[in-house]
Amino acid sequence: MVCVGTAATKPNTSMAMAERAICIGCGRDMPVTTTGLRAHKDQFGSRCAQQPRRAHIALPWTAPPLAQNDRQHWRAKAESFARAKSEARWAIRAAHVDPMERAIVTLHYRVPDRRVRDADGPAPTLKAVLDALVAEAVIPADDWQHVPRISIQMHPPQPSMPPALWITLAALPTQSRPARGGSSHSKDTP
């Protein structure tokens, strides 16, 4: 099925909190329930049936070059970030990725062994990759409107495969933006 959930929650009409999802195929918001997904597929199935455009970019590292627990002088940290961003830019160029207006970005890391690692440890590496995606004009910006969801996925070690990092991008449909200059709220509401 094309519909993929998000971590965001929105209130429904009964004022209770309900899990919501964004369909990757059409970009519509819907409840994450069996009936909600089934109703969405029945109503929008022909328009949602197309698989979203995806891109897979192999990164040149076997371990994240930047980690949350790194303790460096600010200048050394800035140089490491610039080097990681430059290397990511070269990998993105080599992948020949078509531009996307909106995308979900996931950093994948296949670890070398079964040691315990923080799942959010490679977050600075993901930030450098996002900046490289913007610098290479794959996405217009790395704000919440163009990249509504980012994630890091850790993969267990595979005996026949070396450790690796790669990113996947799943294109989302563009959203219409409200006209500038006006507020959507009336003047009578507080």
Sine and cosine of phi, psi and omega as CSV:
sin_phi,cos_phi,sin_psi,cos_psi,sin_omega,cos_omega
0.00,0.00,0.53,-0.85,-0.10,-1.00
-0.99,0.12,-0.37,0.93,-0.10,-1.00
-0.96,0.28,0.76,-0.65,-0.02,-1.00
-0.78,-0.63,0.71,-0.70,-0.07,-1.00
-0.99,0.15,0.35,-0.94,0.11,-0.99
-0.90,-0.44,0.17,-0.99,0.00,-1.00
-1.00,0.08,-0.10,0.99,-0.06,-1.00
-0.96,0.28,0.54,-0.84,0.10,-1.00
-0.85,-0.53,0.55,-0.84,0.03,-1.00
-0.70,-0.71,0.53,-0.85,0.02,-1.00
-0.95,0.31,0.59,-0.81,0.11,-0.99
-0.99,-0.14,-0.15,-0.99,-0.11,-0.99
-0.92,0.39,-0.41,0.91,0.00,-1.00
-1.00,0.07,0.18,0.98,0.04,-1.00
0.93,0.36,0.04,1.00,0.09,-1.00
-1.00,0.07,0.38,-0.92,0.01,-1.00
-0.99,0.11,0.73,-0.68,0.02,-1.00
-0.79,-0.61,0.60,-0.80,0.08,-1.00
-0.91,0.41,0.66,-0.75,0.01,-1.00
-0.85,-0.53,0.34,-0.94,0.02,-1.00
-0.66,-0.75,0.38,-0.93,0.11,-0.99
-0.90,-0.43,0.82,-0.57,0.02,-1.00
-0.96,0.27,0.81,-0.59,0.02,-1.00
-0.94,0.35,-0.50,0.86,-0.02,-1.00
-0.93,0.37,-0.65,0.76,-0.09,-1.00
-0.81,-0.58,-0.21,0.98,0.04,-1.00
0.99,0.12,0.10,0.99,-0.02,-1.00
-0.98,0.19,0.52,-0.86,0.05,-1.00
-1.00,0.03,0.65,-0.76,-0.04,-1.00
-0.42,-0.91,0.34,-0.94,0.05,-1.00
-0.96,0.29,0.55,-0.84,0.03,-1.00
-1.00,-0.05,0.99,0.15,0.12,-0.99
-0.65,-0.76,0.31,-0.95,0.02,-1.00
-0.87,0.49,-0.68,0.73,0.00,-1.00
-0.94,0.34,-0.58,0.81,0.02,-1.00
-0.91,0.42,-0.70,0.72,0.03,-1.00
-0.92,0.40,-0.65,0.76,0.01,-1.00
-0.91,0.42,-0.70,0.72,0.01,-1.00
-0.89,0.45,-0.64,0.77,0.02,-1.00
-0.89,0.45,-0.71,0.71,-0.01,-1.00
-0.90,0.44,-0.65,0.76,0.01,-1.00
-0.91,0.42,-0.65,0.76,-0.07,-1.00
-0.98,0.21,-0.68,0.74,-0.13,-0.99
-0.89,-0.46,0.28,0.96,-0.11,-0.99
-0.79,0.61,-0.71,0.70,-0.05,-1.00
-0.93,0.37,-0.53,0.85,0.01,-1.00
-1.00,0.08,-0.33,0.94,0.00,-1.00
-0.99,-0.10,-0.18,0.98,-0.14,-0.99
-0.92,0.39,-0.38,0.92,-0.01,-1.00
-0.94,0.33,0.68,-0.73,0.08,-1.00
-0.95,0.31,0.62,-0.79,0.03,-1.00
-0.92,0.40,0.46,-0.89,0.05,-1.00
-0.93,0.36,0.76,-0.65,-0.04,-1.00
-0.81,-0.58,0.43,-0.90,0.09,-1.00
-0.70,-0.71,0.59,-0.81,0.01,-1.00
-0.83,-0.56,0.84,-0.54,-0.04,-1.00
-0.82,-0.57,0.89,-0.45,0.07,-1.00
-0.97,0.24,0.74,-0.67,0.02,-1.00
-0.99,-0.15,0.43,-0.90,-0.15,-0.99
-0.99,0.15,0.22,0.98,-0.11,-0.99
-0.92,-0.38,0.45,-0.90,0.14,-0.99
-0.98,-0.21,-0.17,0.99,0.09,-1.00
-0.55,-0.83,0.48,-0.88,0.00,-1.00
-0.86,0.51,0.78,-0.62,0.00,-1.00
-0.95,0.31,-0.36,0.93,0.03,-1.00
-0.81,-0.59,0.64,-0.76,0.01,-1.00
-0.66,-0.75,0.41,-0.91,-0.03,-1.00
-0.89,0.45,-0.54,0.84,-0.08,-1.00
-1.00,0.03,0.10,1.00,0.06,-1.00
-0.91,0.41,0.72,-0.70,0.06,-1.00
-0.88,-0.48,0.97,-0.24,-0.03,-1.00
-0.72,-0.69,0.33,-0.94,0.17,-0.99
-0.89,0.46,0.48,-0.87,-0.10,-1.00
-0.86,0.52,-0.57,0.82,-0.02,-1.00
-0.95,0.32,-0.68,0.73,0.04,-1.00
-0.90,0.44,-0.61,0.79,0.03,-1.00
-0.90,0.43,-0.67,0.74,0.02,-1.00
-0.91,0.42,-0.63,0.78,0.03,-1.00
-0.92,0.39,-0.64,0.76,0.05,-1.00
-0.89,0.45,-0.65,0.76,0.01,-1.00
-0.91,0.42,-0.70,0.71,0.00,-1.00
-0.89,0.46,-0.65,0.76,0.02,-1.00
-0.91,0.41,-0.68,0.73,0.01,-1.00
-0.91,0.42,-0.65,0.76,0.02,-1.00
-0.90,0.43,-0.66,0.75,0.02,-1.00
-0.89,0.45,-0.70,0.71,0.02,-1.00
-0.90,0.43,-0.62,0.78,0.04,-1.00
-0.91,0.41,-0.63,0.78,0.04,-1.00
-0.87,0.50,-0.66,0.75,0.02,-1.00
-0.90,0.43,-0.65,0.76,0.03,-1.00
-0.91,0.42,-0.63,0.77,0.01,-1.00
-0.92,0.39,-0.68,0.73,0.06,-1.00
-0.86,0.51,-0.70,0.72,-0.03,-1.00
-0.91,0.41,-0.45,0.89,-0.03,-1.00
-0.99,0.16,-0.24,0.97,0.01,-1.00
0.79,0.62,0.84,0.54,-0.04,-1.00
-1.00,0.09,0.74,-0.67,0.07,-1.00
-0.95,0.31,0.56,-0.83,0.02,-1.00
-0.89,0.47,0.51,-0.86,0.04,-1.00
-0.76,-0.65,0.66,-0.75,0.03,-1.00
-0.96,0.29,-0.70,0.71,0.02,-1.00
-0.70,-0.72,0.58,-0.81,-0.02,-1.00
-0.41,-0.91,0.44,-0.90,0.19,-0.98
-0.99,-0.15,0.79,-0.61,-0.08,-1.00
-0.91,-0.41,0.78,-0.63,0.04,-1.00
-0.80,-0.59,0.78,-0.62,0.12,-0.99
-1.00,-0.08,0.83,-0.56,0.02,-1.00
-0.96,-0.27,0.66,-0.75,0.02,-1.00
-0.69,-0.73,0.93,-0.38,0.13,-0.99
-1.00,0.00,0.93,-0.38,-0.12,-0.99
-0.97,0.26,0.43,-0.90,-0.05,-1.00
-0.98,0.20,-0.42,0.91,-0.04,-1.00
-0.50,-0.87,-0.03,-1.00,-0.09,-1.00
-1.00,-0.04,0.32,0.95,0.08,-1.00
-0.87,0.49,0.49,-0.87,0.04,-1.00
-0.96,0.27,0.77,-0.64,0.01,-1.00
-0.74,-0.67,0.52,-0.85,0.11,-0.99
-0.94,0.34,0.71,-0.70,0.01,-1.00
-0.93,0.36,-0.45,0.89,-0.01,-1.00
-1.00,-0.08,0.11,0.99,0.00,-1.00
-0.85,0.53,-0.67,0.74,-0.02,-1.00
-0.98,0.18,0.20,0.98,-0.04,-1.00
-0.83,0.56,-0.66,0.75,0.06,-1.00
-0.89,0.45,-0.52,0.85,0.08,-1.00
-0.92,0.40,-0.66,0.75,0.05,-1.00
-0.88,0.48,-0.63,0.78,0.04,-1.00
-0.90,0.44,-0.67,0.74,0.03,-1.00
-0.90,0.44,-0.62,0.78,0.02,-1.00
-0.92,0.39,-0.67,0.74,0.04,-1.00
-0.87,0.49,-0.69,0.73,0.05,-1.00
-0.89,0.46,-0.60,0.80,0.04,-1.00
-0.93,0.36,-0.61,0.80,0.06,-1.00
-0.88,0.47,-0.63,0.78,0.05,-1.00
-0.94,0.35,-0.69,0.72,-0.01,-1.00
-0.89,0.45,-0.52,0.86,0.01,-1.00
-1.00,-0.03,0.13,0.99,0.06,-1.00
0.87,0.49,0.52,0.86,0.11,-0.99
-0.98,0.21,-0.65,0.76,0.13,-0.99
-0.81,-0.58,0.54,-0.84,-0.07,-1.00
-0.93,0.37,-0.56,0.83,0.00,-1.00
-0.38,-0.93,0.29,-0.96,0.03,-1.00
-0.96,-0.27,0.54,0.84,0.05,-1.00
-1.00,0.06,0.05,-1.00,-0.10,-1.00
-0.93,0.38,-0.37,0.93,0.01,-1.00
-0.97,0.22,-0.53,0.85,-0.01,-1.00
-0.99,-0.12,-0.46,0.89,0.04,-1.00
-0.76,-0.65,0.99,0.12,-0.08,-1.00
-0.95,0.31,-0.28,0.96,0.01,-1.00
-0.53,-0.85,0.72,-0.69,0.14,-0.99
-0.81,-0.59,0.43,-0.90,0.05,-1.00
-0.42,-0.91,0.29,-0.96,0.08,-1.00
-0.85,-0.53,0.80,-0.60,0.01,-1.00
-0.87,-0.49,0.84,-0.54,0.03,-1.00
-1.00,-0.07,0.71,-0.70,0.02,-1.00
-0.92,-0.39,0.61,-0.79,0.02,-1.00
-0.92,0.38,0.35,-0.94,0.02,-1.00
-0.92,0.40,0.56,-0.83,0.06,-1.00
-0.90,-0.43,0.79,-0.61,-0.06,-1.00
-0.85,0.52,-0.55,0.84,-0.06,-1.00
-1.00,-0.08,0.01,1.00,-0.06,-1.00
-0.80,-0.60,0.64,-0.77,0.01,-1.00
-0.97,0.24,0.28,-0.96,0.10,-1.00
-0.89,0.46,0.51,-0.86,-0.06,-1.00
-0.37,-0.93,0.36,-0.93,0.14,-0.99
-0.82,-0.57,0.62,-0.78,0.09,-1.00
-0.43,-0.90,0.32,-0.95,0.06,-1.00
-0.85,-0.53,0.49,-0.87,0.14,-0.99
-0.84,-0.54,0.62,-0.78,0.08,-1.00
-0.86,-0.51,0.74,-0.67,0.09,-1.00
-0.89,-0.45,0.90,-0.44,-0.03,-1.00
-0.93,0.37,0.65,-0.76,0.08,-1.00
-0.93,-0.36,0.45,-0.90,0.07,-1.00
-0.91,0.41,0.49,-0.87,0.01,-1.00
-0.96,0.29,0.50,-0.86,0.03,-1.00
-0.97,-0.26,0.59,-0.81,0.09,-1.00
-0.97,0.25,0.61,-0.79,-0.03,-1.00
-0.96,-0.26,0.58,-0.81,0.03,-1.00
-0.92,0.40,0.46,-0.89,0.01,-1.00
-0.91,0.42,0.57,-0.82,0.01,-1.00
-0.98,0.22,0.39,-0.92,0.13,-0.99
0.99,-0.12,-0.27,0.96,-0.02,-1.00
-0.82,-0.57,0.41,-0.91,0.05,-1.00
-0.98,-0.21,0.55,-0.83,0.02,-1.00
-0.99,0.14,-0.13,0.99,0.01,-1.00
-1.00,-0.08,0.59,-0.81,0.06,-1.00
-0.98,0.17,0.28,-0.96,-0.06,-1.00
-0.97,0.25,-0.26,0.97,-0.03,-1.00
-0.99,0.16,-0.36,0.93,-0.02,-1.00
-0.99,0.13,0.60,-0.80,-0.02,-1.00
-0.94,0.34,0.00,0.00,0.00,0.00
